[in-house]
Amino acid sequence: MQPIKITIDGKDIECKKEDNILNASLNAGIYIPSLCYHPDLPSIGACGLCAVEIDDSKEPVLACETAVKNNMQIITNSPNLKKIRQEKLARILINHPHACLVCAEKEGCAREPCSLNVPTSERCCVKLGDCELERVADYIGIPENTPRYKPKNLKKFEDNPYIIRDYNLCIGCSRCIRVCESVRGLKALGKLPESQELIDPSIFPEKLIESGCQFCGLCIQVCPTGALIDRMEKIKDQTPCQKNCPAEIDIPRFLRHISDGNFIEALITMYQSVPFPGTLGYVCNYPCESKCRRKELDDSVSIRILKRLAFEQTDGIKVNRIKKNSEKNVAIVGSGPAGLSCAFYLSKWGHNVTVFESKEKPGGMLRYGIPSFRLSKNILDKEIEIIKKIGVNIKLNKTVSSINELQNNGFDAVFVGIGAQIGKKMGIAGEDDSRVFDALQFLSRVNNDITDNTIPKNKIKIGKNVAVIGGGNTAIDAARTALRLGSKITLFYRRSELEMPAYGEEVKEAKKEGIDFQFLTTPVTVHPDKSKLKIEFIKMKLGSKDQSGRPHPIPIQNSNYTLEFDNIVIAIGQEIGPFNGIKINQKGWPEYNPNNLSLGTGVYIGGDAIGPSSVVESISNGRKAAVNIHLFLGGNIEDTYKNKVKPLPVVSSKDDFIKKRTLIPILTGSNRLKSFQEIEIPLEKNKGIGEARRCFQCDLCLYLSNIPIPPVEIIDFSIENIKLIPDEAGVFTLFDKNKNIIEIKGTSNLRKTLEEKFDSNDKIKFFKYEEDQMYSKRESELLQQYIKKHGEMPTGGDELDDLF
C-alpha cells in the first residue's frame, strides 16, 4: 500500500492511510498533548488538547479525529494553539483538585502539613510527582487565571479489595469505559454517553462486582489521574502469579487456553518454561497461588490441578527441536528434575545431550523420593519419554566419578544435578542402630519395590510402631509411606506446626490419615535393646529467630521423657555427596556463581545439589543452567526466549466468574491407606474449564501500549553545549545514555561545574539546567522529588548522601 506523505512542523514524514494526525505525529516522534487519547482505544476528542492547525482549514482541528491526507501541512505548535490548549486545560482543572500543581513549592513538598494551609479537598492526590495530568499540565502551562477547584464532594468507593475509586479526581476522559469495552470486552463501568465531551463521573456504577467487573486492572492502568488506584502492587513486567513462580510460567496465558478448552496450547505454553507440566500438576508447591489476586476476593485460582488436567487431557505432546545440530556435546550428571530439564532445553536448542544416571530408572527424587500416592509414576514415565524423543540420550546404571572424566571424553559442557542424597545425622547416641532408617533411603527402597501401586509383601521390614523425626516434606512423605506399610506413626518436630517447612496441604492430609504430630519435641538419646528402641525426648520452647528466619528451639530443663518404638526414620535434612571437581564451602554446599549457576568454565550445577529445592525450583534451575550453557557453547539468547503474543481476552459468564474455587476430589476413608494409589482423583474437564475462567486475566495490562508522555527538554552533553551555559548559579541534572537521571546538583557556577563533570565522567550523555540563585534550596527540592518517585538517591552524586 502506497504510504501517505505529510509535513508536520516542517518535517516530511510518511504514514499509513488509516492513521489520524495524532498517531502519525507520535509515530514520527512529534509530541501532541492529550488526556483522553490512548493508543489502544478509539478516539473521542473529548479533552480538546490535541488541537493542531492544517493548511486547508480556517480553524484548528483535533489531531485524534482528523485523518491524514496526502501532502497535508500540519502545525502542532503556535501561539494560537498554546492559547487553545491552556483554555481547554483550565476547563479540565476546574473539575480536578490542582492547588499543588500551581504551587511554587510543589517539588520536594512533604505534603503534610501544607505550608500554605490549602484545604485538603483542593490539593492534588497521592500520584503527585508521577501523574499524567501533572506532566501534561507542566508541558502546556497552567494559565494564571485558572479558577480554584470547587470540591464536588462525590462518594469515594473503597468497598472492593482491588480498586479505590475517587471520582472527585476524575476528569471525565472516559478511558476507563473505553478500555473496559474495547479491550476487555465488558461494560462494567457503564456505557459511553452520546456526547463526545468529558463525561460526568456520576454515570459510573457503585458496586463493581454487580456491574460485571472482572478486576483485570486495565481501567487503573489507563487512568491519567488518581481517580482509580490499585490497592495491591501495580502490575508491571509480570503478573503476580508468574512473578512468584520460580519457573516464570506464563500462567495467565496457560489459564486462558484452559478456559477455551484448548489443552494442547495450554501445554505448549507450559513447555516454554518446564518440561514436567504433568508432574507439577501433582507435586508443585504452587507458590503462584499465594500471590493470585483473586484470593483477595474469595480464593485463588486452582492453578496446580489445572496443569495436571492439561496433561491428562492431551496425554502429552511432541516437542521439536528449534535449531539444527550444533555438534556440541553436553553431559548431564543425574536424571532428577534439574538434570532432565537442563537436558530437555539444551536438546531443543540443538545440542547433543547425554544424561548419566547411576540408578536403574530415570527421574531422581521424582521417582525415588516422592511416593506414588502423590505422584503417579505413569505420568512421570510419559514425561520422560517426551524428553527422550526430543533427542536426549539417557544412560542408566552409569556412575560418573568426576567432571574431568567427562571433559576428557569430549564433552564441551557439563551440568551437575546429583541432588543431595545423603541424609543428615541427628548427632545423638544410638542413632547408628540398624533399626534407625534414613528417610531418603527408606523412601527410595519402598518406591523401588512398589509395582502397580500395590504394597510390597515381605520386602520391606518395618515395625508396628514407628517414630519419624523432622518437619519437612521428606518427613511427611516417609510418615505417610510407613503408615501404608501398616505402622502406627508418631512424627516429632522440634518447632511448632507454624514453622514446619512441609507443604500445608501435605500436613493436612497426613493428619487426616491418622498420623500423630508431636511438636516442640526432639530426641536426645536412642537406647537400643533387643526388642525395642527406647528414645529419650526433651520438650522445647521457641526463642529468638535464627539464620533460617524461624524461632530457635531451646530445650526446657527437666522435661525429658522416654517412649518405645520399633523403628526410627530420620528426616532432618540432606547433604550433597562427594563428587570430584566440586569445591564445598563451610556450610557443606558447592561454591558456585548464583548468577549463572557456574562452577567454573563450562561446568554448571543446580537442583538439590546447591541446597534444598522444591520440584519447580529444581526445574527452574535446570532451565537457567541450560540457557547459560547454550550461551557458553555459542548459542543465541533469542533461542531461549519464551514466545509472547498479545492475548485475546476471555469474557467469563457471571456464573463462571463468581463461582467458588474448584478443589480436586480426593480418595476418602481407610481404603486409601491399603495401597499406594494416588489419592487425588482426576478433575472433570468441564470443572477445570470453569475453574480457569475464574482468572482475572490481569496480564492484559502488560500488553497495553505506552501512553505518550511530554518530551523532556534535555541537551547532548558536549563541550560545545556546555560553553553556551552562563556563569551563573543554578541546578543541573545529568542523564545516562538511556536518559536515566544519574545526578542532580546545585552549584554557584553552572558552566564551570559542568566542564569539570565533562572531564571526569564518561557515563554522562545528556543534561539539563536551570538558573537559580537559591540553588541549594532548588537542589534539595529536585532531589526530594526524585526520591519520592524512585525511593532512592540518583545513582551518581554519592557525595550528596550525607545531606539526607
C-alpha positions, 0 to 999 in steps of 0.5 A, a space after each residue: 500500500 502506497 504510504 501517505 506523505 505529510 509535513 508536520 512542523 516542517 518535517 516530511 514524514 510518511 504514514 499509513 492511510 488509516 492513521 489520524 494526525 495524532 498517531 502519525 505525529 507520535 509515530 514520527 516522534 512529534 509530541 501532541 498533548 492529550 488526556 483522553 487519547 490512548 493508543 489502544 482505544 478509539 478516539 473521542 476528542 473529548 479533552 480538546 488538547 490535541 488541537 493542531 492547525 492544517 493548511 486547508 482549514 480556517 480553524 484548528 482541528 483535533 489531531 485524534 479525529 482528523 485523518 491524514 491526507 496526502 501532502 497535508 501541512 500540519 502545525 502542532 505548535 503556535 501561539 494560537 494553539 498554546 492559547 487553545 490548549 491552556 483554555 481547554 486545560 483550565 476547563 479540565 482543572 476546574 473539575 480536578 483538585 490542582 492547588 499543588 500543581 500551581 504551587 511554587 513549592 510543589 517539588 520536594 513538598 512533604 505534603 503534610 502539613 501544607 505550608 500554605 494551609 490549602 484545604 485538603 479537598 483542593 490539593 492534588 492526590 497521592 500520584 503527585 510527582 508521577 501523574 499524567 495530568 501533572 506532566 501534561 499540565 507542566 508541558 502546556 502551562 497552567 494559565 494564571 487565571 485558572 479558577 480554584 477547584 470547587 470540591 464536588 464532594 462525590 462518594 469515594 468507593 473503597 468497598 472492593 479489595 482491588 480498586 479505590 475509586 475517587 471520582 472527585 479526581 476524575 476528569 471525565 476522559 472516559 478511558 476507563 469505559 473505553 478500555 473496559 469495552 474495547 479491550 476487555 470486552 465488558 461494560 462494567 463501568 457503564 456505557 459511553 454517553 452520546 456526547 463526545 465531551 468529558 463525561 460526568 463521573 456520576 454515570 459510573 456504577 457503585 458496586 463493581 462486582 454487580 456491574 460485571 467487573 472482572 478486576 483485570 486492572 486495565 481501567 487503573 492502568 489507563 487512568 491519567 489521574 488518581 481517580 482509580 488506584 490499585 490497592 495491591 502492587 501495580 502490575 508491571 513486567 509480570 503478573 503476580 502469579 508468574 512473578 512468584 513462580 520460580 519457573 516464570 510460567 506464563 500462567 495467565 496465558 496457560 489459564 486462558 487456553 484452559 478456559 477455551 478448552 484448548 489443552 494442547 496450547 495450554 501445554 505448549 505454553 507450559 513447555 516454554 518454561 518446564 518440561 514436567 507440566 504433568 508432574 507439577 500438576 501433582 507435586 508443585 508447591 504452587 507458590 503462584 497461588 499465594 500471590 493470585 489476586 483473586 484470593 483477595 476476593 474469595 480464593 485463588 485460582 486452582 492453578 496446580 490441578 489445572 496443569 495436571 488436567 492439561 496433561 491428562 487431557 492431551 496425554 502429552 505432546 511432541 516437542 521439536 527441536 528449534 535449531 539444527 545440530 550444533 555438534 556440541 556435546 553436553 553431559 548431564 550428571 543425574 536424571 532428577 528434575 534439574 538434570 532432565 530439564 537442563 537436558 530437555 532445553 539444551 536438546 531443543 536448542 540443538 545440542 547433543 545431550 547425554 544424561 548419566 544416571 547411576 540408578 536403574 530408572 530415570 527421574 531422581 527424587 521424582 521417582 525415588 523420593 516422592 511416593 506414588 500416592 502423590 505422584 503417579 509414576 505413569 505420568 512421570 514415565 510419559 514425561 520422560 519419554 517426551 524428553 527422550 524423543 526430543 533427542 536426549 540420550 539417557 544412560 542408566 546404571 552409569 556412575 560418573 566419578 568426576 567432571 574431568 572424566 567427562 571433559 576428557 571424553 569430549 564433552 564441551 559442557 557439563 551440568 551437575 544435578 546429583 541432588 543431595 542424597 545423603 541424609 543428615 545425622 541427628 548427632 545423638 547416641 544410638 542413632 547408628 542402630 540398624 533399626 534407625 532408617 534414613 528417610 531418603 533411603 527408606 523412601 527410595 527402597 519402598 518406591 523401588 519395590 512398589 509395582 502397580 501401586 500395590 504394597 510390597 509383601 515381605 520386602 520391606 521390614 518395618 515395625 508396628 510402631 514407628 517414630 519419624 523425626 523432622 518437619 519437612 516434606 521428606 518427613 511427611 512423605 516417609 510418615 505417610 509411606 510407613 503408615 501404608 506399610 501398616 505402622 502406627 506413626 508418631 512424627 516429632 518436630 522440634 518447632 511448632 506446626 507454624 514453622 514446619 517447612 512441609 507443604 500445608 496441604 501435605 500436613 493436612 492430609 497426613 493428619 487426616 490419615 491418622 498420623 500423630 504430630 508431636 511438636 516442640 519435641 526432639 530426641 536426645 538419646 536412642 537406647 537400643 535393646 533387643 526388642 525395642 528402641 527406647 528414645 529419650 525426648 526433651 520438650 522445647 520452647 521457641 526463642 529468638 529467630 535464627 539464620 533460617 528466619 524461624 524461632 530457635 528451639 531451646 530445650 526446657 530443663 527437666 522435661 525429658 521423657 522416654 517412649 518405645 518404638 520399633 523403628 526410627 526414620 530420620 528426616 532432618 535434612 540432606 547433604 550433597 555427596 562427594 563428587 570430584 571437581 566440586 569445591 564445598 564451602 563451610 556450610 557443606 554446599 558447592 561454591 558456585 556463581 548464583 548468577 549463572 549457576 557456574 562452577 567454573 568454565 563450562 561446568 554448571 550445577 543446580 537442583 538439590 545439589 546447591 541446597 534444598 529445592 522444591 520440584 519447580 525450583 529444581 526445574 527452574 534451575 535446570 532451565 537457567 543452567 541450560 540457557 547459560 550453557 547454550 550461551 557458553 557453547 555459542 548459542 543465541 539468547 533469542 533461542 531461549 526466549 519464551 514466545 509472547 503474543 498479545 492475548 485475546 481476552 476471555 469474557 467469563 459468564 457471571 456464573 463462571 466468574 463468581 463461582 467458588 474455587 474448584 478443589 480436586 476430589 480426593 480418595 476418602 476413608 481407610 481404603 486409601 491407606 491399603 495401597 499406594 494409589 494416588 489419592 487425588 482423583 482426576 478433575 472433570 474437564 468441564 470443572 477445570 474449564 470453569 475453574 480457569 475462567 475464574 482468572 482475572 486475566 490481569 496480564 492484559 495490562 502488560 500488553 497495553 501500549 505506552 501512553 505518550 508522555 511530554 518530551 523532556 527538554 534535555 541537551 547532548 552533553 558536549 563541550 560545545 553545549 556546555 560553553 553556551 551555559 552562563 556563569 551563573 548559579 543554578 541546578 543541573 541534572 545529568 542523564 545516562 545514555 538511556 536518559 536515566 537521571 544519574 545526578 542532580 546538583 546545585 552549584 554557584 557556577 553552572 558552566 564551570 561545574 559542568 566542564 569539570 563533570 565533562 572531564 571526569 565522567 564518561 557515563 554522562 550523555 545528556 543534561 539539563 539546567 536551570 538558573 537559580 540563585 537559591 540553588 541549594 534550596 532548588 537542589 534539595 527540592 529536585 532531589 526530594 522529588 526524585 526520591 519520592 518517585 524512585 525511593 532512592 538517591 540518583 545513582 551518581 552524586 554519592 557525595 550528596 548522601 550525607 545531606 539526607 
